[in-house]
């Protein structure tokens, strides 16, 4: 081990120690990179290296998608779409024990596909659901865990900002990482739902069903709400488009005849159009069905258009994100929620979150470049390769290291500093997969692993987001609730390790 390698390892230890003390991560990374780089590489080379890394990061064509997706998320929040979605889910699931748990997780899962912002999801869910949960006697620990864990799905389910950053680091197209993340993301949501419902059925006191009086009140509120004609027309068109596309895709998958008819040069499937028209008839004649559609269909259409174009390879993440941001703004306008205040709130939220993510990305890139230039990254990589373990155990060891790193560090540090160190090791593993499939699978494993960073102390940002809006729940209660869901995450991570096809089936289908 030479002088520069030793200096790099000392830099790494100092980073961990200083961050544990409580210094801001971004400034810590930049400061340590410049100081240790100056002593190990020389001041001129360090500044040149830092300049090139910053310039290279900022001109990456993928990174503009980050603020655009963040703006899309904040605008859908300002438009009140999450409140409508939660209200529709709560009403639909009212007779079920633990219905509020189910409504929270389903709302979080759908809203995760509209934004990659964990803080916004946890905060809004806490504001909407926590008072109802407290009032109806839901278990505080289970409720806090459901809100915190459900809110963190946004970091995994597309359009995850983390996957946008991870793609260029691994050299994997973002659309393939997006398609791979759907399987584990929905599996996690399903496990959360199964856990809360099982607990509620075994012990009804943990999550009592809504009383008839509460159901009648919710039904009356939904069916008597006055909405403008533009909203009604938009929801109707979204409903028809969603039903038509779903039926058309199902006909294609099963090989059933679609009965195409050409109208004005456009081919229309009669077999798909009939259910769409039937849904439209129900929408017009049933007030309750119309209220549920108003809460679900427009947001679902926005999500389907944005993510569908990315996964299908029809648009780059940046192009789709710009359309999604515009679509979210149009929805806010149609719902009558677009004003100077909402635009200001969305703009400020976007700037603050984007600045944090991008500054952390730049700092991590500079730190990683200096660390690599000192030779310490290669040293650690060679040590990992020399570990006397089988290839599967080496992969499990890397996942265990990432899991532990997720406790003190936020995901940009792990993705931009530690992931490049492990990547050469992963590429040499013989696990029966092609190189691209191996990288997609490993990226998905890492993404699931990184979700624990939002649930694990001492960082556990979800706990602080929730504590700020629900002062009735102590941090200890929230931490205990999140611990249950961390166990579920470890189980899902283990399943993904054992069955790579959980992540790979959709990338294979769209390639």
N, C-alpha and C positions, 0 to 999 in steps of 0.2 A: 504493500500500500504506500503510494507516494504522498508527498506533501499536499498536492492539490486535492486528491481524493479524501484525505483526512480532513482537510479544510471544509470540503463539501458535507461530510458527515457531521462535523461540528455545527455547520450552518443548519442542517436539518434538525439536530437536537435543540438548537437555540430557537428555531421556529416553533417547535412543539412547546417548549418551556414558556416562551413569551406569550403565545396565544392562550395557554392555560392560565397565565396571570391575568389576562383580560384585555390585552392590547388589541386594537382593530386589526383584523387579518390582512387586509389589503396593504395598509401602510407597513405592517410588519414584514410582509413578503418582499416589498420593494426595498425597504431599508436594508434588510439582511442580504438581499441579492446584490445590491450596489456595494455594501461594505465588504462582504466576503469575496465578491467578484473582483473588487479593486485590489485586495491583498493577494488573491490567487491568480488572477489573469492580467492585472494591470488596469489602471483607471480608464485609459483610452479604449482598450478592447471591451471593457465592461459597458461603458456608455454607448459604444457603437452597437454592441450586441443588444442592449436594452432598446435602443432606437429602432433597430431592424425588427425586433420582436413586436414592439408596439405598433409600428407601421404595418407589419404583416397581419397582425390580428385585426386592426381596424379596417383594412381594405378587403378582408374576407367577405365574399358575396353572401355567405350564409348569415352572418351576424346581424344584418339589418332586420332579419325576421324576429329577432329577440324583442326589440321595442314594439314592433307591430303586433306580435302575439300578446304582449303585455297590455298594450292599448286596447286590443280586442276584448281581453278579459275584464279590464276596468270599465269599459263602455257597456258591456253586457250587465255588469253589476249596477252601474248607474241607471240603466234602462229598467231596472227592477225585474229582470227576467228570472233571476235566481229565486226571488220571493214568489213569483208566479209558479215556477216549477215546483218549489217546495210545497206550496199550497195545493197544487194539483195532486202531487204524490201523497200528501197527508190525507186528503179526502178519499182518494182511491183505495188506500190501504187501511182505512179507519177500523174495519171490523177485526183486524189481525192483532194478536198480542204482540207488543213490541213494535207497533206500526210506526212510531216516531223514529226508532232506530233505523228501520227499513227506509223510511222517507229520507232521513238524513244521508244515509249511505248512497241511495239511488240518486238523490239530488247532487251529491258530491261527485259521483261518477260521471253523470251527464255534464255537470258544470266543468269538470276537469277537462272535458273535450272541447270546451270553449275558451279555456285559459290555462296557462301553465303556472299560475300564481297561487302558491300555497297560502300565503298570508291573507289574501282577499277571501278565499274560500272558507278558511277556518273562522275568520272574523264574522263574515255574513251568516254562516251557519250558526255560530254562537249567538248572534243577535236574534236570529229568527227562531231557532229550535230550543235553545236552552231555557228560556222562560216557560215555554209550553211543557218541557220535560219536568221542570221543577214544580210547576203548578199541578201536573197530573200525577206526581209521585213517582216518576221514573228514578231508577237508581243513579246517583250522581257519578259514581265511578264508571259504570258502563256507558252512561250518556257522554261523559267527557271524553272517554276513549273513542266512542263512535264518531264524534265531531272532529276530534284531532286526527284520527286515522283516516277518516273519509276525506278530510280536507287535503291530506298529503298525497292523495291519488293524482293530483294535478302535476306532481313532479315526475310521474311515471307515464300516465296515459297521455298520448298526443293531444294537443300540440305542446308537449313538454319542452320548456326552454333548455333543460339539461341535455336532452337528446340533440337539440340543435347545436349545442356547444361540443357534444361528444363526437358527432359525426366527423368533422374535419380532423379531430385529434386521432381518431382510429382509421381514417381513410375509408370510411363506409358511408354510402349515400344515406342522407337523413331520411328519405322516404322508406328505405328498408328498415332502419331502426324504428321508425314510427310504426310500420306494419308489424314488426316483431313485438312491440310493447303492448299491443292490444290484448293478446292472449294472457300474459301474466297480470296485466292491469285488471281485466275483468275477472280473472281467477281470484285475485286478492279481494276485490269487491264482493264476489260471491262467498268467499270464506268469511269475510266480515259479517255479511248478512246471515249466513248459516250459524255463526257463533252467537250473534245477538238474539236471533229467533229461538235457537235451542235453549239459551239461558232463560228467555222470557216464557217459553212453554213449560220448562221444568219448574220455574218459580214465577208465577203470574204477577207477583208483587213488583218484580223488577221492571216490567213494562206492560202495564194494563192496557187493554183495548179502549178505544174511545167510547164513551157512553152514548146512548141514543140521543140525548139532549145535545151533546157536543157535535154529533154527526149532523143533526138537523140544523144547528147553527151554522156549521161549515157549509152545508148544502145551500142554505139560504143566502149566505154571503157570496158564494160562487155564482149562483144562478140569477141573482138580482144586481150584479155589478154592471154598471153602465160603461160601455166602451164605445169608441168611435167606429164609424164605418170603415176607415182605412185599416184598422186593426182586424176587424172581422173579415174583410176581404183577404188581407195578407195571410191570416191563419188558415182560411179556407184553401187558398192556393197552395200553401205549404203542406197542408194535410193531403190534398189530392196528389201533389208531386211525390210525397213520401210513400203513400200507398201504391201509387202507380209503379214507382221504381222498385219497391220491395217485391211486389207481385211479379214484375217483369224479370227481376233477377232470379226469383224462385222458379219461374217457368223455364228460364234458361238453364238453371242448375239441374232441374229434374228432367229436362228434355220434353216437357209437355208443350203442346202447340200454343203459340201466342196469338194466332189468328190476326196477322198483320193486315192493315188496310191503309192504302195511300190516300192522303187528303192534302191536296195542294202541294204535292211533291214531298210531303212529310209522312213517313211511315209511323202508324199508330197501332199499338197492340190492343185489340178489342178485349182480349182476355184480361189484360191488366187495367184497361180503362173502366171496365164494369165495376170492379171493387172500389176504384177511386170515386166513381159517381155515387155508389152506394154510401160510401163514407161521407161524401158531400151532402147527401140527403139527410143522413143522421145528424150531421153538424147543423144543418138549417133547422131541423124539427125538434131537436133535443137540447134543452138549455144546459143541462149538466154536462153532456158530452161536449158541447161547444165550449164550456168553461174549462174543461180539462184540456181540450185541444189548444185553446188560447194560451195555456200555461206551458205546453210541451212542444207543439209543432214548429213555431217560428225559430226557437233556439235550436231544435233538432235539425231543421233545414239548414241553418247557418253552419252548424258543426259538420253535417254531411257534405255540404259543398266544399268547405275549407279543407277538411281532412281527406275527403274523397279524391280531390284533385292532386293532393300530395302523394297519397298511397298509390293511386293509379298512375303516377308519373306524368300527369297532364300539366302540372305546374311545379315550379321550384317552391321550397318553403317560403322564400321571401315574397314571391308573387302571390301565393295562396294567403299568406299572412296579411298582405296589403288589401286583398279582396275581403278577407275576414274582418279586418278593422273597419273597412268602409261599410260592410254589411251590418256590423254591430251598431255603427252610427246611424244607419238608416232605420234599424229596428228601434233605436232610442227615439228617433224622430217620429216614427209611426205611432209608437206607444205614448207619445206626448211627454217624454221625459228628457228631450234634448233641449238644453238651455245653457246659458253662460256658466251657471254654477256646476252643472254636470260635466260640461266640457273642461272646465277648470280642474275639477276634482280628478277626472280621468287623465288629464294632461300632467298634473303634478304627480299623481301616483305612478304614471308611466315613466316620467323623468327620474323620480327617486329610485324606483325598482330597477330600471334599465341602467342607471348610473352605478348602482351597487353591483349588479351582475357583471357589467362590462368592465368596470374598474377592477373587480376581483379577477375577472378573466385575464386582463392585461397584466396585473401584478403576478398572478400565478404563472403566466406564460414566461415572464421575465425571470422569475425565480427558477422555473424549470429549465430554462435555457442556460442559466449560469450554473445550476446544479449539474446539468449534463456536460457542459463545457469543462467543468472541474474534473470530470471523470467518475464522479461518485455514483451517477445513475448506472453506468456500465458495471461498476463494481458490485452494486446491489443486484443487478440483473444476473451477473455471473454467479453470485452466491446462490441466488434462487435456482438457477439452472443446475448447480452442483449439489443441491439438497438431495440426499439419497431417498427419494420418494418416487412412487409411480406417478404417471402424468395426471391421473384423476385426483390423487392426493395433493399434487402441486396446485391444481386449480382450486381445490377446496381450501388450501392454505392461503392462496391469494384472496379468496372470498372472505376468509376469516380475518385477514389483515385489513381489508377494506371495511369490514363490519366494525372492527375496533376503531379504525380511523374516522368512521362516521360519527362517533360519539363526540370528539372535540372539534372536528373540522366540518365546514360546510362543503357541499358537493363541488363547487368550482375548484377548490384546492385539490381535492382527490382526483378529479377528472383531468386537470391540467398539469398537475405535478406528479402524482403517484401512478396514474394510469399509464403514461408513457414509459415508466420504469418497468411495469409488469407486462406491457404489450409484447416485447420481444420474447419473453418467456412463453406467453400464451401461443404465439405464432408457431412455436416449435413443439407444442404438445400434439401428440398423436392420439386423437380421441374419436377417430372414425368420421370426421367431418371435413369438408373442403375448407379452404382458407377463408372464403367469404362467409360461409355458414358459421364457421368457428368464431369469427369476429363479431358477427351479428348476435350470436348466442351469448358471447362473453359480454358484449355491450349491454344486452338485456339483463343479464345477471348482475352486472354492475349497477344498472339503473334501479333494479329492485332493492339491491343492497343499500344504495344511497338514500332510499326513502326512509330508512331507519334514522338518518341524521336528523330528521325533523321530529322524531319521537323519542330520541335518546338523550338523556342529560349528559353533560351540563348545558349543551347548546339548546336542543329541543325547542326550536322556535315556535312550534305549534302550541306548546304549553303556555308560552308567554302571550301569543296572540289570543288564545282562549281566555286566559286569566284576565286580560285587559277588559274584555267585554262581559265576562261572567264572574264578578267578584264574589258571588255566593260560593263558588267552588275554590277550595284551596289548591295551591300548587301540588301539595302532597296527594290530594285526591286525583288531580289530573294526571300526575305521573303514574299513579297506580293503575288508572284506567288505560293509559297508553302502553303500559307494560304488557297487558293481556294481548294487545294487538301486535306488539313486537314479536311475541311468540308465534302468532299467525304468520307474520312476515317471514320468519325463519323457516316455518313449515313450507310455505310457498316457494321460498328460495331453494330449499332442499328438493322439492318436486321438480323445479325447473332444472336443477342440476341432473336429476335422474332421467328426465324426459325432455330433451332439447326441443322436440317437436311442438311443445307448448308455445314456444316463441317462433319457431321456424315455419310453421304451416302456412301462415299468411304471406310472408315474404316469398315462399315458393309459389304461392298462388298468383301473386301479382307480377312476378318476374317473367 
